[in-house]
Amino acid sequence: MDSLININTLGKRYALFTEWALRDVSLTISRGEVYGLVGENGAGKTTLIRILLGLISPTKDRVSLSHSVRLGYVPEQPSFHYTLKVREHLNLVGGISGFPQLWGRNMRLL
């Protein structure tokens, strides 16, 4: 199977803490596989997701993503801008994500 995501002994420690948020995490995800992250509060699920998305950098090692990988993320807390209408928000997100064609589709659907 084609490997899409490779993580080998990944680690993350935040500057103000002595404990590791992630320590020695290793994982390979291949094409066609589906995974879920499950764990207690503070186990590092959100930290791992943020590293995969490139929002934060790991302290130790790195993540290898295939060029064909597309990751989606729905944050725990909504991050909508309160002054934007639905159509405006979809177009903003579409433009940032590289899908400017959402404008025409939004106009037809909304």
N, CA, C and O atoms as a DFTB+ gen file, in Angstrom:
440 C
 N C O
     1  1       0.837      -1.197       0.000
     2  2       0.000       0.000       0.000
     3  2       0.873       1.249       0.000
     4  3       1.984       1.251       0.531
     5  1       0.348       2.308      -0.606
     6  2       1.063       3.571      -0.610
     7  2       0.963       4.229       0.755
     8  3      -0.127       4.374       1.310
     9  1       2.097       4.622       1.282
    10  2       2.131       5.306       2.566
    11  2       1.831       6.786       2.348
    12  3       2.519       7.451       1.574
    13  1       0.807       7.305       3.027
    14  2       0.421       8.704       2.886
    15  2       0.975       9.574       4.001
    16  3       1.379      10.713       3.767
    17  1       0.993       9.037       5.214
    18  2       1.496       9.777       6.375
    19  2       2.471       8.887       7.122
    20  3       2.145       7.752       7.471
    21  1       3.661       9.399       7.365
    22  2       4.671       8.678       8.145
    23  2       5.113       9.539       9.319
    24  3       5.539      10.682       9.145
    25  1       5.007       8.981      10.496
    26  2       5.462       9.645      11.718
    27  2       6.369       8.654      12.425
    28  3       5.989       7.501      12.629
    29  1       7.569       9.091      12.803
    30  2       8.513       8.193      13.454
    31  2       9.137       8.887      14.660
    32  3       9.899       9.841      14.505
    33  1       8.821       8.418      15.841
    34  2       9.319       8.936      17.130
    35  2       9.139      10.446      17.254
    36  3      10.044      11.159      17.689
    37  1       7.971      10.914      16.871
    38  2       7.642      12.336      16.933
    39  2       7.506      12.788      18.381
    40  3       7.008      12.041      19.223
    41  1       7.941      13.996      18.669
    42  2       7.797      14.551      20.006
    43  2       7.470      16.027      19.963
    44  3       7.869      16.733      19.037
    45  1       6.741      16.497      20.969
    46  2       6.424      17.917      21.102
    47  2       6.441      18.291      22.569
    48  3       5.763      17.683      23.397
    49  1       7.234      19.307      22.868
    50  2       7.265      19.876      24.218
    51  2       7.058      21.378      24.062
    52  3       7.757      22.038      23.293
    53  1       6.091      21.906      24.798
    54  2       5.831      23.339      24.755
    55  2       6.822      24.056      25.659
    56  3       7.257      23.506      26.670
    57  1       7.176      25.276      25.297
    58  2       8.264      26.013      25.938
    59  2       8.124      26.145      27.453
    60  3       9.124      26.055      28.164
    61  1       6.946      26.348      27.951
    62  2       6.773      26.618      29.379
    63  2       6.551      25.372      30.226
    64  3       6.341      25.481      31.434
    65  1       6.593      24.194      29.618
    66  2       6.291      22.965      30.347
    67  2       7.463      21.996      30.279
    68  3       8.172      21.932      29.275
    69  1       7.660      21.244      31.358
    70  2       8.723      20.239      31.366
    71  2       8.238      18.905      30.812
    72  3       9.040      18.116      30.312
    73  1       6.942      18.645      30.895
    74  2       6.370      17.401      30.372
    75  2       6.207      17.487      28.857
    76  3       5.963      18.560      28.303
    77  1       6.344      16.349      28.205
    78  2       6.129      16.274      26.767
    79  2       4.636      16.179      26.480
    80  3       3.935      15.399      27.126
    81  1       4.142      16.952      25.530
    82  2       2.753      16.819      25.073
    83  2       2.625      15.561      24.218
    84  3       1.601      14.878      24.259
    85  1       3.666      15.258      23.445
    86  2       3.769      14.029      22.651
    87  2       5.182      13.495      22.822
    88  3       6.148      14.258      22.802
    89  1       5.298      12.192      22.990
    90  2       6.634      11.602      23.112
    91  2       6.685      10.282      22.352
    92  3       5.891       9.375      22.600
    93  1       7.625      10.193      21.431
    94  2       7.886       8.970      20.663
    95  2       6.644       8.404      19.973
    96  3       6.374       7.206      20.050
    97  1       5.903       9.264      19.308
    98  2       4.723       8.832      18.562
    99  2       5.168       8.347      17.184
   100  3       5.834       9.075      16.449
   101  1       4.799       7.129      16.845
   102  2       5.107       6.563      15.530
   103  2       3.821       6.032      14.911
   104  3       3.016       5.384      15.578
   105  1       3.643       6.317      13.629
   106  2       2.403       5.950      12.959
   107  2       2.615       6.003      11.451
   108  3       3.270       6.912      10.940
   109  1       2.071       5.044      10.758
   110  2       2.046       5.067       9.294
   111  2       0.607       4.854       8.854
   112  3      -0.054       3.905       9.275
   113  1       0.136       5.746       8.008
   114  2      -1.212       5.627       7.457
   115  2      -1.071       5.454       5.952
   116  3      -0.454       6.273       5.271
   117  1      -1.650       4.381       5.453
   118  2      -1.571       4.062       4.029
   119  2      -2.886       4.370       3.337
   120  3      -3.923       4.528       3.982
   121  1      -2.829       4.450       2.034
   122  2      -4.019       4.726       1.225
   123  2      -5.128       3.727       1.564
   124  3      -4.891       2.521       1.631
   125  1      -6.334       4.244       1.774
   126  2      -7.484       3.396       2.058
   127  2      -7.727       3.134       3.534
   128  3      -8.773       2.598       3.900
   129  1      -6.780       3.502       4.386
   130  2      -6.955       3.284       5.826
   131  2      -7.626       4.494       6.459
   132  3      -7.458       5.625       6.005
   133  1      -8.384       4.237       7.511
   134  2      -9.061       5.288       8.261
   135  2      -8.682       5.131       9.720
   136  3      -8.743       4.029      10.267
   137  1      -8.292       6.225      10.351
   138  2      -7.908       6.200      11.757
   139  2      -8.712       7.228      12.532
   140  3      -9.177       8.221      11.973
   141  1      -8.869       6.982      13.809
   142  2      -9.443       7.952      14.726
   143  2      -8.490       8.130      15.890
   144  3      -7.830       7.178      16.306
   145  1      -8.414       9.334      16.415
   146  2      -7.584       9.596      17.593
   147  2      -8.472       9.577      18.822
   148  3      -9.430      10.343      18.919
   149  1      -8.154       8.710      19.746
   150  2      -8.937       8.560      20.960
   151  2      -7.984       8.639      22.140
   152  3      -6.901       8.053      22.114
   153  1      -8.387       9.364      23.171
   154  2      -7.551       9.438      24.361
   155  2      -8.135      10.388      25.378
   156  3      -9.077      11.128      25.095
   157  1      -7.567      10.357      26.555
   158  2      -8.017      11.222      27.641
   159  2      -7.658      12.674      27.344
   160  3      -6.851      12.959      26.459
   161  1      -8.270      13.587      28.096
   162  2      -7.896      14.993      28.006
   163  2      -6.411      15.130      28.287
   164  3      -5.888      14.538      29.231
   165  1      -5.736      15.916      27.460
   166  2      -4.310      16.142      27.662
   167  2      -3.416      15.056      27.098
   168  3      -2.205      15.082      27.317
   169  1      -3.991      14.092      26.371
   170  2      -3.191      12.985      25.832
   171  2      -2.365      13.386      24.614
   172  3      -1.444      12.663      24.233
   173  1      -2.679      14.530      23.994
   174  2      -1.903      15.000      22.850
   175  2      -2.610      14.893      21.509
   176  3      -1.985      15.080      20.465
   177  1      -3.904      14.594      21.522
   178  2      -4.648      14.439      20.267
   179  2      -4.633      15.730      19.442
   180  3      -4.307      15.709      18.255
   181  1      -4.981      16.829      20.065
   182  2      -5.021      18.108      19.362
   183  2      -3.628      18.535      18.932
   184  3      -3.461      19.089      17.845
   185  1      -2.635      18.288      19.759
   186  2      -1.256      18.624      19.395
   187  2      -0.837      17.863      18.146
   188  3      -0.234      18.446      17.245
   189  1      -1.143      16.578      18.077
   190  2      -0.792      15.783      16.900
   191  2      -1.507      16.309      15.656
   192  3      -0.895      16.435      14.596
   193  1      -2.780      16.612      15.779
   194  2      -3.540      17.152      14.646
   195  2      -2.920      18.465      14.179
   196  3      -2.759      18.679      12.978
   197  1      -2.571      19.339      15.110
   198  2      -1.978      20.634      14.742
   199  2      -0.628      20.459      14.050
   200  3      -0.294      21.220      13.142
   201  1       0.142      19.470      14.470
   202  2       1.414      19.185      13.794
   203  2       1.147      18.672      12.384
   204  3       1.801      19.111      11.437
   205  1       0.199      17.752      12.228
   206  2      -0.136      17.226      10.902
   207  2      -0.581      18.332       9.950
   208  3      -0.269      18.298       8.760
   209  1      -1.311      19.310      10.479
   210  2      -1.801      20.413       9.657
   211  2      -0.740      21.473       9.400
   212  3      -0.941      22.368       8.579
   213  1       0.391      21.375      10.100
   214  2       1.446      22.370       9.933
   215  2       1.205      23.641      10.720
   216  3       1.848      24.659      10.463
   217  1       0.282      23.599      11.681
   218  2      -0.011      24.782      12.488
   219  2       1.043      25.007      13.561
   220  3       1.293      26.145      13.957
   221  1       1.664      23.929      14.035
   222  2       2.771      24.019      14.985
   223  2       3.856      23.042      14.536
   224  3       3.593      22.114      13.772
   225  1       5.059      23.260      15.016
   226  2       6.183      22.391      14.654
   227  2       6.486      21.426      15.783
   228  3       6.339      21.771      16.955
   229  1       6.907      20.223      15.436
   230  2       7.315      19.282      16.486
   231  2       8.653      19.702      17.084
   232  3       9.440      20.397      16.443
   233  1       8.899      19.276      18.307
   234  2      10.181      19.512      18.961
   235  2      11.193      18.477      18.501
   236  3      12.380      18.775      18.369
   237  1      10.724      17.268      18.258
   238  2      11.592      16.154      17.892
   239  2      11.049      15.473      16.643
   240  3       9.854      15.188      16.551
   241  1      11.924      15.216      15.693
   242  2      11.622      14.520      14.443
   243  2      10.670      15.339      13.589
   244  3      10.531      16.545      13.794
   245  1      10.021      14.700      12.644
   246  2       9.131      15.411      11.730
   247  2       8.079      14.452      11.186
   248  3       8.143      13.241      11.396
   249  1       7.117      15.026      10.487
   250  2       6.050      14.259       9.849
   251  2       6.285      14.292       8.347
   252  3       6.599      15.345       7.792
   253  1       6.139      13.162       7.690
   254  2       6.237      13.100       6.230
   255  2       4.851      12.852       5.660
   256  3       4.198      11.861       5.989
   257  1       4.407      13.767       4.798
   258  2       3.103      13.639       4.151
   259  2       3.307      13.464       2.655
   260  3       4.106      14.174       2.046
   261  1       2.593      12.528       2.068
   262  2       2.607      12.361       0.620
   263  2       2.020      13.616      -0.020
   264  3       1.182      14.289       0.580
   265  1       2.456      13.927      -1.226
   266  2       1.934      15.106      -1.922
   267  2       0.445      14.990      -2.214
   268  3      -0.221      16.002      -2.428
   269  1      -0.083      13.778      -2.226
   270  2      -1.501      13.591      -2.537
   271  2      -2.403      13.691      -1.307
   272  3      -3.623      13.581      -1.429
   273  1      -1.821      13.898      -0.129
   274  2      -2.618      13.969       1.101
   275  2      -3.323      15.318       1.193
   276  3      -2.717      16.373       1.005
   277  1      -4.617      15.254       1.486
   278  2      -5.398      16.459       1.779
   279  2      -6.025      16.246       3.135
   280  3      -6.772      15.289       3.340
   281  1      -5.725      17.127       4.053
   282  2      -6.236      17.003       5.414
   283  2      -7.330      18.030       5.644
   284  3      -7.232      19.170       5.189
   285  1      -8.368      17.621       6.348
   286  2      -9.419      18.531       6.760
   287  2      -9.455      18.593       8.274
   288  3      -9.067      17.641       8.951
   289  1      -9.916      19.706       8.803
   290  2      -9.912      19.892      10.251
   291  2     -11.113      20.730      10.647
   292  3     -11.359      21.791      10.074
   293  1     -11.856      20.250      11.624
   294  2     -12.957      21.016      12.197
   295  2     -12.571      21.298      13.639
   296  3     -12.564      20.385      14.465
   297  1     -12.249      22.556      13.957
   298  2     -11.797      22.863      15.319
   299  2     -12.895      22.651      16.353
   300  3     -14.087      22.711      16.051
   301  1     -12.456      22.404      17.573
   302  2     -13.383      22.177      18.676
   303  2     -14.248      23.406      18.920
   304  3     -15.450      23.291      19.158
   305  1     -13.639      24.569      18.859
   306  2     -14.365      25.824      19.034
   307  2     -14.586      26.451      17.660
   308  3     -13.641      26.567      16.880
   309  1     -15.818      26.857      17.350
   310  2     -16.064      27.480      16.044
   311  2     -15.204      28.723      15.868
   312  3     -14.961      29.470      16.816
   313  1     -14.756      28.928      14.653
   314  2     -13.910      30.090      14.405
   315  2     -14.519      30.982      13.327
   316  3     -13.799      31.592      12.538
   317  1     -15.837      31.053      13.299
   318  2     -16.515      31.900      12.336
   319  2     -16.375      33.355      12.745
   320  3     -16.377      33.684      13.931
   321  1     -16.256      34.211      11.760
   322  2     -16.221      35.639      12.046
   323  2     -17.663      36.108      12.179
   324  3     -18.462      35.925      11.260
   325  1     -17.998      36.702      13.300
   326  2     -19.398      36.994      13.622
   327  2     -20.052      38.023      12.707
   328  3     -21.280      38.109      12.677
   329  1     -19.275      38.806      11.960
   330  2     -19.894      39.813      11.092
   331  2     -20.151      39.305       9.677
   332  3     -20.795      39.991       8.883
   333  1     -19.654      38.108       9.351
   334  2     -19.820      37.584       7.994
   335  2     -21.119      36.799       7.854
   336  3     -21.525      36.063       8.753
   337  1     -21.755      36.978       6.704
   338  2     -22.907      36.150       6.366
   339  2     -22.391      34.780       5.935
   340  3     -21.203      34.630       5.648
   341  1     -23.269      33.782       5.888
   342  2     -22.866      32.416       5.528
   343  2     -22.136      32.407       4.190
   344  3     -21.064      31.815       4.070
   345  1     -22.705      33.054       3.196
   346  2     -22.098      33.089       1.863
   347  2     -20.696      33.706       1.919
   348  3     -19.767      33.197       1.292
   349  1     -20.548      34.788       2.662
   350  2     -19.245      35.457       2.764
   351  2     -18.214      34.562       3.450
   352  3     -17.052      34.518       3.047
   353  1     -18.642      33.861       4.473
   354  2     -17.720      32.971       5.186
   355  2     -17.273      31.821       4.284
   356  3     -16.089      31.486       4.255
   357  1     -18.203      31.216       3.549
   358  2     -17.841      30.132       2.633
   359  2     -16.867      30.607       1.563
   360  3     -15.941      29.884       1.196
   361  1     -17.073      31.807       1.068
   362  2     -16.171      32.335       0.052
   363  2     -14.800      32.654       0.629
   364  3     -13.788      32.450      -0.043
   365  1     -14.746      33.144       1.842
   366  2     -13.463      33.404       2.500
   367  2     -12.689      32.105       2.671
   368  3     -11.516      32.020       2.306
   369  1     -13.347      31.100       3.225
   370  2     -12.694      29.808       3.442
   371  2     -12.312      29.173       2.103
   372  3     -11.231      28.599       1.975
   373  1     -13.188      29.275       1.116
   374  2     -12.881      28.729      -0.206
   375  2     -11.670      29.386      -0.832
   376  3     -10.838      28.710      -1.437
   377  1     -11.560      30.698      -0.693
   378  2     -10.412      31.413      -1.243
   379  2      -9.116      31.040      -0.562
   380  3      -8.096      30.852      -1.224
   381  1      -9.143      30.932       0.759
   382  2      -7.951      30.557       1.519
   383  2      -7.538      29.135       1.183
   384  3      -6.348      28.833       1.088
   385  1      -8.522      28.262       1.002
   386  2      -8.249      26.846       0.753
   387  2      -7.919      26.538      -0.701
   388  3      -7.607      25.396      -1.038
   389  1      -7.986      27.544      -1.559
   390  2      -7.687      27.312      -2.964
   391  2      -8.868      26.810      -3.772
   392  3      -8.688      26.175      -4.811
   393  1     -10.082      27.092      -3.302
   394  2     -11.287      26.681      -4.018
   395  2     -12.152      27.902      -4.329
   396  3     -13.279      27.990      -3.841
   397  1     -11.651      28.846      -5.129
   398  2     -12.434      30.056      -5.404
   399  2     -13.731      29.766      -6.148
   400  3     -14.633      30.603      -6.165
   401  1     -13.837      28.586      -6.765
   402  2     -15.056      28.237      -7.491
   403  2     -16.244      28.058      -6.548
   404  3     -17.378      27.936      -7.010
   405  1     -16.005      28.040      -5.242
   406  2     -17.116      27.932      -4.296
   407  2     -18.084      29.101      -4.438
   408  3     -19.266      28.968      -4.122
   409  1     -17.591      30.253      -4.912
   410  2     -18.448      31.428      -5.034
   411  2     -19.642      31.130      -5.939
   412  3     -20.783      31.354      -5.533
   413  1     -19.412      30.637      -7.137
   414  2     -20.502      30.342      -8.066
   415  2     -21.438      29.283      -7.525
   416  3     -22.657      29.402      -7.645
   417  1     -20.874      28.254      -6.934
   418  2     -21.694      27.186      -6.366
   419  2     -22.521      27.720      -5.201
   420  3     -23.692      27.365      -5.067
   421  1     -21.932      28.567      -4.356
   422  2     -22.665      29.143      -3.228
   423  2     -23.836      29.984      -3.711
   424  3     -24.923      29.938      -3.135
   425  1     -23.615      30.741      -4.754
   426  2     -24.683      31.596      -5.265
   427  2     -25.867      30.749      -5.726
   428  3     -27.018      31.142      -5.539
   429  1     -25.596      29.599      -6.322
   430  2     -26.685      28.728      -6.778
   431  2     -27.395      28.057      -5.600
   432  3     -28.617      27.909      -5.611
   433  1     -26.622      27.650      -4.580
   434  2     -27.202      26.918      -3.456
   435  2     -27.883      27.826      -2.444
   436  3     -28.885      27.445      -1.840
   437  1     -27.346      29.021      -2.257
   438  2     -27.908      29.925      -1.258
   439  2     -28.869      30.860      -1.946
   440  3     -29.468      31.718      -1.297
